[in-house]
Amino acid sequence: MASSPGKCQKSGYQQPEPPMRLLLLNKPFEVLPQFTSAGGRACLRDYVPLKGVYPAGRLDFDSEGLMLLTDFGPWQARIS
């Protein structure tokens, strides 16, 4: 029995996959576009309290604007 997209199959029971998370963040000026920081500079961890989401795309430290964050790796890789 083939499972449909978006479903997990286990012992004949189909269980929906957890929904993909997509966050929109207006990254402030002088914030690192990553979750780790060397030297105590502000980074995404200071603004996004969720674990398991990663930026899709990139903004420079000295720029501000819309950042997309997701926990869905294939989508992240496709738009980056």
PDB file of N, CA, C and O in Angstrom:
ATOM      1  N   MET A   1       0.844  -1.181   0.000  1.00  0.00           N
ATOM      2  CA  MET A   1       0.000   0.000   0.000  1.00  0.00           C
ATOM      3  C   MET A   1       0.883   1.236   0.000  1.00  0.00           C
ATOM      4  O   MET A   1       1.709   1.405   0.897  1.00  0.00           O
ATOM      5  N   ALA A   2       0.723   2.090  -0.978  1.00  0.00           N
ATOM      6  CA  ALA A   2       1.537   3.302  -1.082  1.00  0.00           C
ATOM      7  C   ALA A   2       0.924   4.389  -0.214  1.00  0.00           C
ATOM      8  O   ALA A   2      -0.296   4.544  -0.160  1.00  0.00           O
ATOM      9  N   SER A   3       1.781   5.135   0.461  1.00  0.00           N
ATOM     10  CA  SER A   3       1.277   6.232   1.284  1.00  0.00           C
ATOM     11  C   SER A   3       1.201   7.498   0.454  1.00  0.00           C
ATOM     12  O   SER A   3       1.986   7.686  -0.476  1.00  0.00           O
ATOM     13  N   SER A   4       0.275   8.350   0.782  1.00  0.00           N
ATOM     14  CA  SER A   4       0.125   9.605   0.065  1.00  0.00           C
ATOM     15  C   SER A   4       1.133  10.621   0.592  1.00  0.00           C
ATOM     16  O   SER A   4       1.610  10.498   1.720  1.00  0.00           O
ATOM     17  N   PRO A   5       1.460  11.635  -0.230  1.00  0.00           N
ATOM     18  CA  PRO A   5       2.396  12.661   0.230  1.00  0.00           C
ATOM     19  C   PRO A   5       1.876  13.326   1.499  1.00  0.00           C
ATOM     20  O   PRO A   5       0.674  13.547   1.646  1.00  0.00           O
ATOM     21  N   GLY A   6       2.779  13.638   2.401  1.00  0.00           N
ATOM     22  CA  GLY A   6       2.405  14.303   3.639  1.00  0.00           C
ATOM     23  C   GLY A   6       1.904  13.355   4.709  1.00  0.00           C
ATOM     24  O   GLY A   6       1.389  13.808   5.731  1.00  0.00           O
ATOM     25  N   LYS A   7       2.039  12.052   4.506  1.00  0.00           N
ATOM     26  CA  LYS A   7       1.578  11.077   5.497  1.00  0.00           C
ATOM     27  C   LYS A   7       2.721  10.138   5.863  1.00  0.00           C
ATOM     28  O   LYS A   7       3.574   9.830   5.030  1.00  0.00           O
ATOM     29  N   CYS A   8       2.730   9.695   7.086  1.00  0.00           N
ATOM     30  CA  CYS A   8       3.655   8.663   7.555  1.00  0.00           C
ATOM     31  C   CYS A   8       2.843   7.394   7.721  1.00  0.00           C
ATOM     32  O   CYS A   8       1.719   7.429   8.222  1.00  0.00           O
ATOM     33  N   GLN A   9       3.406   6.285   7.306  1.00  0.00           N
ATOM     34  CA  GLN A   9       2.678   5.038   7.443  1.00  0.00           C
ATOM     35  C   GLN A   9       3.420   4.132   8.405  1.00  0.00           C
ATOM     36  O   GLN A   9       4.617   3.895   8.241  1.00  0.00           O
ATOM     37  N   LYS A  10       2.722   3.625   9.404  1.00  0.00           N
ATOM     38  CA  LYS A  10       3.320   2.751  10.397  1.00  0.00           C
ATOM     39  C   LYS A  10       2.289   1.685  10.751  1.00  0.00           C
ATOM     40  O   LYS A  10       1.215   1.994  11.268  1.00  0.00           O
ATOM     41  N   SER A  11       2.619   0.453  10.472  1.00  0.00           N
ATOM     42  CA  SER A  11       1.734  -0.677  10.776  1.00  0.00           C
ATOM     43  C   SER A  11       0.339  -0.512  10.185  1.00  0.00           C
ATOM     44  O   SER A  11      -0.654  -0.828  10.839  1.00  0.00           O
ATOM     45  N   GLY A  12       0.262  -0.022   8.958  1.00  0.00           N
ATOM     46  CA  GLY A  12      -1.014   0.120   8.294  1.00  0.00           C
ATOM     47  C   GLY A  12      -1.811   1.339   8.709  1.00  0.00           C
ATOM     48  O   GLY A  12      -2.871   1.597   8.139  1.00  0.00           O
ATOM     49  N   TYR A  13      -1.336   2.094   9.679  1.00  0.00           N
ATOM     50  CA  TYR A  13      -2.031   3.292  10.159  1.00  0.00           C
ATOM     51  C   TYR A  13      -1.348   4.520   9.582  1.00  0.00           C
ATOM     52  O   TYR A  13      -0.132   4.669   9.707  1.00  0.00           O
ATOM     53  N   GLN A  14      -2.109   5.392   8.958  1.00  0.00           N
ATOM     54  CA  GLN A  14      -1.533   6.618   8.415  1.00  0.00           C
ATOM     55  C   GLN A  14      -1.691   7.744   9.423  1.00  0.00           C
ATOM     56  O   GLN A  14      -2.781   8.024   9.923  1.00  0.00           O
ATOM     57  N   GLN A  15      -0.576   8.366   9.696  1.00  0.00           N
ATOM     58  CA  GLN A  15      -0.564   9.456  10.665  1.00  0.00           C
ATOM     59  C   GLN A  15      -0.038  10.698   9.966  1.00  0.00           C
ATOM     60  O   GLN A  15       1.004  10.632   9.313  1.00  0.00           O
ATOM     61  N   PRO A  16      -0.718  11.818  10.081  1.00  0.00           N
ATOM     62  CA  PRO A  16      -0.231  13.027   9.413  1.00  0.00           C
ATOM     63  C   PRO A  16       1.118  13.464   9.975  1.00  0.00           C
ATOM     64  O   PRO A  16       1.377  13.337  11.172  1.00  0.00           O
ATOM     65  N   GLU A  17       1.971  13.981   9.094  1.00  0.00           N
ATOM     66  CA  GLU A  17       3.248  14.536   9.535  1.00  0.00           C
ATOM     67  C   GLU A  17       2.973  15.861  10.245  1.00  0.00           C
ATOM     68  O   GLU A  17       1.970  16.520   9.971  1.00  0.00           O
ATOM     69  N   PRO A  18       3.862  16.248  11.156  1.00  0.00           N
ATOM     70  CA  PRO A  18       3.679  17.560  11.779  1.00  0.00           C
ATOM     71  C   PRO A  18       3.784  18.648  10.709  1.00  0.00           C
ATOM     72  O   PRO A  18       4.540  18.499   9.748  1.00  0.00           O
ATOM     73  N   PRO A  19       3.042  19.729  10.866  1.00  0.00           N
ATOM     74  CA  PRO A  19       3.101  20.787   9.853  1.00  0.00           C
ATOM     75  C   PRO A  19       4.473  21.455   9.821  1.00  0.00           C
ATOM     76  O   PRO A  19       5.166  21.548  10.834  1.00  0.00           O
ATOM     77  N   MET A  20       4.837  21.911   8.643  1.00  0.00           N
ATOM     78  CA  MET A  20       6.086  22.652   8.474  1.00  0.00           C
ATOM     79  C   MET A  20       5.932  24.008   9.168  1.00  0.00           C
ATOM     80  O   MET A  20       4.880  24.643   9.093  1.00  0.00           O
ATOM     81  N   ARG A  21       6.988  24.429   9.834  1.00  0.00           N
ATOM     82  CA  ARG A  21       6.964  25.759  10.455  1.00  0.00           C
ATOM     83  C   ARG A  21       7.646  26.741   9.518  1.00  0.00           C
ATOM     84  O   ARG A  21       8.720  26.459   8.986  1.00  0.00           O
ATOM     85  N   LEU A  22       7.025  27.883   9.318  1.00  0.00           N
ATOM     86  CA  LEU A  22       7.589  28.967   8.522  1.00  0.00           C
ATOM     87  C   LEU A  22       7.402  30.240   9.320  1.00  0.00           C
ATOM     88  O   LEU A  22       6.280  30.631   9.641  1.00  0.00           O
ATOM     89  N   LEU A  23       8.512  30.881   9.635  1.00  0.00           N
ATOM     90  CA  LEU A  23       8.478  32.121  10.405  1.00  0.00           C
ATOM     91  C   LEU A  23       8.972  33.267   9.545  1.00  0.00           C
ATOM     92  O   LEU A  23       9.882  33.097   8.733  1.00  0.00           O
ATOM     93  N   LEU A  24       8.381  34.416   9.720  1.00  0.00           N
ATOM     94  CA  LEU A  24       8.826  35.638   9.060  1.00  0.00           C
ATOM     95  C   LEU A  24       9.392  36.537  10.146  1.00  0.00           C
ATOM     96  O   LEU A  24       8.747  36.769  11.168  1.00  0.00           O
ATOM     97  N   LEU A  25      10.590  37.039   9.925  1.00  0.00           N
ATOM     98  CA  LEU A  25      11.251  37.892  10.917  1.00  0.00           C
ATOM     99  C   LEU A  25      11.772  39.141  10.231  1.00  0.00           C
ATOM    100  O   LEU A  25      12.445  39.058   9.204  1.00  0.00           O
ATOM    101  N   ASN A  26      11.465  40.284  10.790  1.00  0.00           N
ATOM    102  CA  ASN A  26      12.056  41.525  10.308  1.00  0.00           C
ATOM    103  C   ASN A  26      13.386  41.686  11.046  1.00  0.00           C
ATOM    104  O   ASN A  26      13.431  42.223  12.153  1.00  0.00           O
ATOM    105  N   LYS A  27      14.473  41.213  10.416  1.00  0.00           N
ATOM    106  CA  LYS A  27      15.785  41.229  11.062  1.00  0.00           C
ATOM    107  C   LYS A  27      16.248  42.667  11.249  1.00  0.00           C
ATOM    108  O   LYS A  27      16.339  43.429  10.287  1.00  0.00           O
ATOM    109  N   PRO A  28      16.539  43.027  12.483  1.00  0.00           N
ATOM    110  CA  PRO A  28      17.039  44.377  12.735  1.00  0.00           C
ATOM    111  C   PRO A  28      18.465  44.576  12.217  1.00  0.00           C
ATOM    112  O   PRO A  28      19.195  43.616  11.972  1.00  0.00           O
ATOM    113  N   PHE A  29      18.832  45.826  12.061  1.00  0.00           N
ATOM    114  CA  PHE A  29      20.191  46.229  11.693  1.00  0.00           C
ATOM    115  C   PHE A  29      21.167  45.743  12.765  1.00  0.00           C
ATOM    116  O   PHE A  29      20.844  45.753  13.953  1.00  0.00           O
ATOM    117  N   GLU A  30      22.346  45.324  12.349  1.00  0.00           N
ATOM    118  CA  GLU A  30      23.433  44.851  13.216  1.00  0.00           C
ATOM    119  C   GLU A  30      23.038  43.656  14.083  1.00  0.00           C
ATOM    120  O   GLU A  30      23.346  43.608  15.274  1.00  0.00           O
ATOM    121  N   VAL A  31      22.353  42.697  13.468  1.00  0.00           N
ATOM    122  CA  VAL A  31      22.055  41.411  14.089  1.00  0.00           C
ATOM    123  C   VAL A  31      22.598  40.341  13.152  1.00  0.00           C
ATOM    124  O   VAL A  31      22.321  40.364  11.953  1.00  0.00           O
ATOM    125  N   LEU A  32      23.375  39.400  13.696  1.00  0.00           N
ATOM    126  CA  LEU A  32      23.917  38.325  12.869  1.00  0.00           C
ATOM    127  C   LEU A  32      22.781  37.447  12.350  1.00  0.00           C
ATOM    128  O   LEU A  32      21.863  37.130  13.106  1.00  0.00           O
ATOM    129  N   PRO A  33      22.820  37.046  11.072  1.00  0.00           N
ATOM    130  CA  PRO A  33      21.755  36.229  10.492  1.00  0.00           C
ATOM    131  C   PRO A  33      21.942  34.737  10.771  1.00  0.00           C
ATOM    132  O   PRO A  33      21.711  33.907   9.892  1.00  0.00           O
ATOM    133  N   GLN A  34      22.349  34.405  11.966  1.00  0.00           N
ATOM    134  CA  GLN A  34      22.591  33.016  12.380  1.00  0.00           C
ATOM    135  C   GLN A  34      22.248  32.905  13.862  1.00  0.00           C
ATOM    136  O   GLN A  34      22.011  33.914  14.526  1.00  0.00           O
ATOM    137  N   PHE A  35      22.223  31.679  14.377  1.00  0.00           N
ATOM    138  CA  PHE A  35      21.813  31.460  15.759  1.00  0.00           C
ATOM    139  C   PHE A  35      22.974  31.420  16.750  1.00  0.00           C
ATOM    140  O   PHE A  35      22.746  31.291  17.952  1.00  0.00           O
ATOM    141  N   THR A  36      24.190  31.526  16.280  1.00  0.00           N
ATOM    142  CA  THR A  36      25.346  31.557  17.178  1.00  0.00           C
ATOM    143  C   THR A  36      26.109  32.854  16.966  1.00  0.00           C
ATOM    144  O   THR A  36      26.099  33.436  15.882  1.00  0.00           O
ATOM    145  N   SER A  37      26.764  33.283  18.019  1.00  0.00           N
ATOM    146  CA  SER A  37      27.490  34.540  17.944  1.00  0.00           C
ATOM    147  C   SER A  37      28.831  34.408  18.655  1.00  0.00           C
ATOM    148  O   SER A  37      28.905  33.911  19.779  1.00  0.00           O
ATOM    149  N   ALA A  38      29.875  34.854  17.993  1.00  0.00           N
ATOM    150  CA  ALA A  38      31.192  34.960  18.625  1.00  0.00           C
ATOM    151  C   ALA A  38      31.395  36.428  18.978  1.00  0.00           C
ATOM    152  O   ALA A  38      31.139  37.310  18.159  1.00  0.00           O
ATOM    153  N   GLY A  39      31.842  36.680  20.165  1.00  0.00           N
ATOM    154  CA  GLY A  39      32.106  38.058  20.553  1.00  0.00           C
ATOM    155  C   GLY A  39      30.905  38.785  21.139  1.00  0.00           C
ATOM    156  O   GLY A  39      30.958  40.002  21.317  1.00  0.00           O
ATOM    157  N   GLY A  40      29.831  38.076  21.442  1.00  0.00           N
ATOM    158  CA  GLY A  40      28.709  38.696  22.118  1.00  0.00           C
ATOM    159  C   GLY A  40      27.812  39.566  21.265  1.00  0.00           C
ATOM    160  O   GLY A  40      26.999  40.314  21.808  1.00  0.00           O
ATOM    161  N   ARG A  41      27.929  39.498  19.939  1.00  0.00           N
ATOM    162  CA  ARG A  41      27.055  40.301  19.090  1.00  0.00           C
ATOM    163  C   ARG A  41      25.649  39.692  19.072  1.00  0.00           C
ATOM    164  O   ARG A  41      25.471  38.491  19.274  1.00  0.00           O
ATOM    165  N   ALA A  42      24.664  40.549  18.825  1.00  0.00           N
ATOM    166  CA  ALA A  42      23.279  40.079  18.743  1.00  0.00           C
ATOM    167  C   ALA A  42      23.135  39.116  17.565  1.00  0.00           C
ATOM    168  O   ALA A  42      23.742  39.317  16.513  1.00  0.00           O
ATOM    169  N   CYS A  43      22.325  38.065  17.749  1.00  0.00           N
ATOM    170  CA  CYS A  43      22.102  37.083  16.691  1.00  0.00           C
ATOM    171  C   CYS A  43      20.633  36.656  16.715  1.00  0.00           C
ATOM    172  O   CYS A  43      19.869  37.117  17.563  1.00  0.00           O
ATOM    173  N   LEU A  44      20.239  35.786  15.800  1.00  0.00           N
ATOM    174  CA  LEU A  44      18.840  35.368  15.705  1.00  0.00           C
ATOM    175  C   LEU A  44      18.321  34.725  16.983  1.00  0.00           C
ATOM    176  O   LEU A  44      17.135  34.836  17.294  1.00  0.00           O
ATOM    177  N   ARG A  45      19.188  34.063  17.719  1.00  0.00           N
ATOM    178  CA  ARG A  45      18.789  33.422  18.972  1.00  0.00           C
ATOM    179  C   ARG A  45      18.169  34.438  19.947  1.00  0.00           C
ATOM    180  O   ARG A  45      17.316  34.084  20.762  1.00  0.00           O
ATOM    181  N   ASP A  46      18.601  35.682  19.855  1.00  0.00           N
ATOM    182  CA  ASP A  46      18.071  36.730  20.724  1.00  0.00           C
ATOM    183  C   ASP A  46      16.646  37.144  20.351  1.00  0.00           C
ATOM    184  O   ASP A  46      15.962  37.777  21.155  1.00  0.00           O
ATOM    185  N   TYR A  47      16.191  36.800  19.150  1.00  0.00           N
ATOM    186  CA  TYR A  47      14.888  37.222  18.655  1.00  0.00           C
ATOM    187  C   TYR A  47      13.924  36.066  18.389  1.00  0.00           C
ATOM    188  O   TYR A  47      12.711  36.268  18.337  1.00  0.00           O
ATOM    189  N   VAL A  48      14.463  34.853  18.222  1.00  0.00           N
ATOM    190  CA  VAL A  48      13.628  33.688  17.901  1.00  0.00           C
ATOM    191  C   VAL A  48      13.831  32.633  18.988  1.00  0.00           C
ATOM    192  O   VAL A  48      14.880  31.991  19.030  1.00  0.00           O
ATOM    193  N   PRO A  49      12.849  32.442  19.863  1.00  0.00           N
ATOM    194  CA  PRO A  49      13.017  31.507  20.977  1.00  0.00           C
ATOM    195  C   PRO A  49      12.729  30.040  20.632  1.00  0.00           C
ATOM    196  O   PRO A  49      12.663  29.203  21.532  1.00  0.00           O
ATOM    197  N   LEU A  50      12.559  29.721  19.357  1.00  0.00           N
ATOM    198  CA  LEU A  50      12.236  28.357  18.940  1.00  0.00           C
ATOM    199  C   LEU A  50      13.478  27.571  18.567  1.00  0.00           C
ATOM    200  O   LEU A  50      14.434  28.123  18.021  1.00  0.00           O
ATOM    201  N   LYS A  51      13.458  26.281  18.863  1.00  0.00           N
ATOM    202  CA  LYS A  51      14.547  25.396  18.455  1.00  0.00           C
ATOM    203  C   LYS A  51      14.145  24.695  17.167  1.00  0.00           C
ATOM    204  O   LYS A  51      12.961  24.459  16.927  1.00  0.00           O
ATOM    205  N   GLY A  52      15.126  24.362  16.338  1.00  0.00           N
ATOM    206  CA  GLY A  52      14.868  23.564  15.145  1.00  0.00           C
ATOM    207  C   GLY A  52      14.466  24.335  13.907  1.00  0.00           C
ATOM    208  O   GLY A  52      14.120  23.722  12.897  1.00  0.00           O
ATOM    209  N   VAL A  53      14.497  25.655  13.946  1.00  0.00           N
ATOM    210  CA  VAL A  53      14.241  26.441  12.739  1.00  0.00           C
ATOM    211  C   VAL A  53      15.549  27.090  12.304  1.00  0.00           C
ATOM    212  O   VAL A  53      16.396  27.432  13.128  1.00  0.00           O
ATOM    213  N   TYR A  54      15.693  27.252  10.995  1.00  0.00           N
ATOM    214  CA  TYR A  54      16.937  27.772  10.432  1.00  0.00           C
ATOM    215  C   TYR A  54      16.608  28.789   9.348  1.00  0.00           C
ATOM    216  O   TYR A  54      15.562  28.691   8.707  1.00  0.00           O
ATOM    217  N   PRO A  55      17.496  29.772   9.135  1.00  0.00           N
ATOM    218  CA  PRO A  55      17.229  30.777   8.107  1.00  0.00           C
ATOM    219  C   PRO A  55      17.254  30.163   6.714  1.00  0.00           C
ATOM    220  O   PRO A  55      18.076  29.300   6.408  1.00  0.00           O
ATOM    221  N   ALA A  56      16.341  30.628   5.888  1.00  0.00           N
ATOM    222  CA  ALA A  56      16.323  30.271   4.470  1.00  0.00           C
ATOM    223  C   ALA A  56      16.699  31.544   3.729  1.00  0.00           C
ATOM    224  O   ALA A  56      15.886  32.459   3.595  1.00  0.00           O
ATOM    225  N   GLY A  57      17.909  31.595   3.260  1.00  0.00           N
ATOM    226  CA  GLY A  57      18.430  32.822   2.681  1.00  0.00           C
ATOM    227  C   GLY A  57      19.301  33.532   3.711  1.00  0.00           C
ATOM    228  O   GLY A  57      19.583  32.996   4.783  1.00  0.00           O
ATOM    229  N   ARG A  58      19.713  34.725   3.372  1.00  0.00           N
ATOM    230  CA  ARG A  58      20.672  35.400   4.244  1.00  0.00           C
ATOM    231  C   ARG A  58      20.585  36.906   4.065  1.00  0.00           C
ATOM    232  O   ARG A  58      20.367  37.407   2.962  1.00  0.00           O
ATOM    233  N   LEU A  59      20.757  37.605   5.154  1.00  0.00           N
ATOM    234  CA  LEU A  59      20.933  39.055   5.132  1.00  0.00           C
ATOM    235  C   LEU A  59      22.242  39.372   5.837  1.00  0.00           C
ATOM    236  O   LEU A  59      22.619  38.686   6.788  1.00  0.00           O
ATOM    237  N   ASP A  60      22.923  40.385   5.389  1.00  0.00           N
ATOM    238  CA  ASP A  60      24.178  40.773   6.020  1.00  0.00           C
ATOM    239  C   ASP A  60      23.943  41.338   7.419  1.00  0.00           C
ATOM    240  O   ASP A  60      22.838  41.766   7.755  1.00  0.00           O
ATOM    241  N   PHE A  61      24.998  41.330   8.223  1.00  0.00           N
ATOM    242  CA  PHE A  61      24.968  41.875   9.576  1.00  0.00           C
ATOM    243  C   PHE A  61      24.515  43.331   9.566  1.00  0.00           C
ATOM    244  O   PHE A  61      23.744  43.752  10.428  1.00  0.00           O
ATOM    245  N   ASP A  62      24.993  44.093   8.595  1.00  0.00           N
ATOM    246  CA  ASP A  62      24.697  45.523   8.553  1.00  0.00           C
ATOM    247  C   ASP A  62      23.510  45.861   7.640  1.00  0.00           C
ATOM    248  O   ASP A  62      23.454  46.951   7.072  1.00  0.00           O
ATOM    249  N   SER A  63      22.571  44.932   7.504  1.00  0.00           N
ATOM    250  CA  SER A  63      21.342  45.216   6.765  1.00  0.00           C
ATOM    251  C   SER A  63      20.153  44.763   7.598  1.00  0.00           C
ATOM    252  O   SER A  63      20.297  43.986   8.541  1.00  0.00           O
ATOM    253  N   GLU A  64      18.984  45.257   7.238  1.00  0.00           N
ATOM    254  CA  GLU A  64      17.766  44.858   7.916  1.00  0.00           C
ATOM    255  C   GLU A  64      16.744  44.464   6.872  1.00  0.00           C
ATOM    256  O   GLU A  64      16.830  44.891   5.721  1.00  0.00           O
ATOM    257  N   GLY A  65      15.768  43.644   7.271  1.00  0.00           N
ATOM    258  CA  GLY A  65      14.730  43.252   6.336  1.00  0.00           C
ATOM    259  C   GLY A  65      14.148  41.897   6.661  1.00  0.00           C
ATOM    260  O   GLY A  65      14.459  41.300   7.692  1.00  0.00           O
ATOM    261  N   LEU A  66      13.301  41.418   5.772  1.00  0.00           N
ATOM    262  CA  LEU A  66      12.566  40.177   5.968  1.00  0.00           C
ATOM    263  C   LEU A  66      13.475  38.966   5.849  1.00  0.00           C
ATOM    264  O   LEU A  66      14.213  38.819   4.875  1.00  0.00           O
ATOM    265  N   MET A  67      13.411  38.099   6.855  1.00  0.00           N
ATOM    266  CA  MET A  67      14.094  36.799   6.824  1.00  0.00           C
ATOM    267  C   MET A  67      13.034  35.731   6.981  1.00  0.00           C
ATOM    268  O   MET A  67      12.085  35.889   7.749  1.00  0.00           O
ATOM    269  N   LEU A  68      13.201  34.638   6.248  1.00  0.00           N
ATOM    270  CA  LEU A  68      12.341  33.468   6.375  1.00  0.00           C
ATOM    271  C   LEU A  68      13.102  32.422   7.168  1.00  0.00           C
ATOM    272  O   LEU A  68      14.280  32.178   6.906  1.00  0.00           O
ATOM    273  N   LEU A  69      12.445  31.806   8.130  1.00  0.00           N
ATOM    274  CA  LEU A  69      13.032  30.724   8.913  1.00  0.00           C
ATOM    275  C   LEU A  69      12.087  29.534   8.838  1.00  0.00           C
ATOM    276  O   LEU A  69      10.868  29.700   8.887  1.00  0.00           O
ATOM    277  N   THR A  70      12.651  28.326   8.719  1.00  0.00           N
ATOM    278  CA  THR A  70      11.826  27.135   8.593  1.00  0.00           C
ATOM    279  C   THR A  70      12.511  25.934   9.232  1.00  0.00           C
ATOM    280  O   THR A  70      13.712  25.946   9.502  1.00  0.00           O
ATOM    281  N   ASP A  71      11.713  24.902   9.465  1.00  0.00           N
ATOM    282  CA  ASP A  71      12.253  23.631   9.946  1.00  0.00           C
ATOM    283  C   ASP A  71      12.192  22.567   8.847  1.00  0.00           C
ATOM    284  O   ASP A  71      12.460  21.393   9.103  1.00  0.00           O
ATOM    285  N   PHE A  72      11.841  22.974   7.631  1.00  0.00           N
ATOM    286  CA  PHE A  72      11.707  22.045   6.514  1.00  0.00           C
ATOM    287  C   PHE A  72      12.910  22.186   5.584  1.00  0.00           C
ATOM    288  O   PHE A  72      12.952  23.070   4.729  1.00  0.00           O
ATOM    289  N   GLY A  73      13.893  21.291   5.770  1.00  0.00           N
ATOM    290  CA  GLY A  73      15.173  21.348   5.068  1.00  0.00           C
ATOM    291  C   GLY A  73      15.087  21.432   3.553  1.00  0.00           C
ATOM    292  O   GLY A  73      15.765  22.276   2.967  1.00  0.00           O
ATOM    293  N   PRO A  74      14.275  20.586   2.873  1.00  0.00           N
ATOM    294  CA  PRO A  74      14.226  20.666   1.416  1.00  0.00           C
ATOM    295  C   PRO A  74      13.753  22.033   0.902  1.00  0.00           C
ATOM    296  O   PRO A  74      14.256  22.528  -0.107  1.00  0.00           O
ATOM    297  N   TRP A  75      12.794  22.631   1.592  1.00  0.00           N
ATOM    298  CA  TRP A  75      12.326  23.944   1.174  1.00  0.00           C
ATOM    299  C   TRP A  75      13.388  25.000   1.434  1.00  0.00           C
ATOM    300  O   TRP A  75      13.589  25.899   0.617  1.00  0.00           O
ATOM    301  N   GLN A  76      14.062  24.893   2.563  1.00  0.00           N
ATOM    302  CA  GLN A  76      15.132  25.818   2.910  1.00  0.00           C
ATOM    303  C   GLN A  76      16.236  25.769   1.862  1.00  0.00           C
ATOM    304  O   GLN A  76      16.713  26.812   1.415  1.00  0.00           O
ATOM    305  N   ALA A  77      16.643  24.572   1.467  1.00  0.00           N
ATOM    306  CA  ALA A  77      17.707  24.433   0.471  1.00  0.00           C
ATOM    307  C   ALA A  77      17.263  24.973  -0.891  1.00  0.00           C
ATOM    308  O   ALA A  77      18.065  25.546  -1.629  1.00  0.00           O
ATOM    309  N   ARG A  78      16.006  24.788  -1.211  1.00  0.00           N
ATOM    310  CA  ARG A  78      15.532  25.210  -2.523  1.00  0.00           C
ATOM    311  C   ARG A  78      15.526  26.723  -2.670  1.00  0.00           C
ATOM    312  O   ARG A  78      15.873  27.225  -3.740  1.00  0.00           O
ATOM    313  N   ILE A  79      15.151  27.461  -1.650  1.00  0.00           N
ATOM    314  CA  ILE A  79      15.079  28.913  -1.794  1.00  0.00           C
ATOM    315  C   ILE A  79      16.370  29.625  -1.409  1.00  0.00           C
ATOM    316  O   ILE A  79      16.513  30.821  -1.663  1.00  0.00           O
ATOM    317  N   SER A  80      17.301  28.914  -0.807  1.00  0.00           N
ATOM    318  CA  SER A  80      18.566  29.563  -0.413  1.00  0.00           C
ATOM    319  C   SER A  80      19.506  29.717  -1.581  1.00  0.00           C
ATOM    320  O   SER A  80      20.608  30.241  -1.422  1.00  0.00           O
TER     321      SER A  80
END
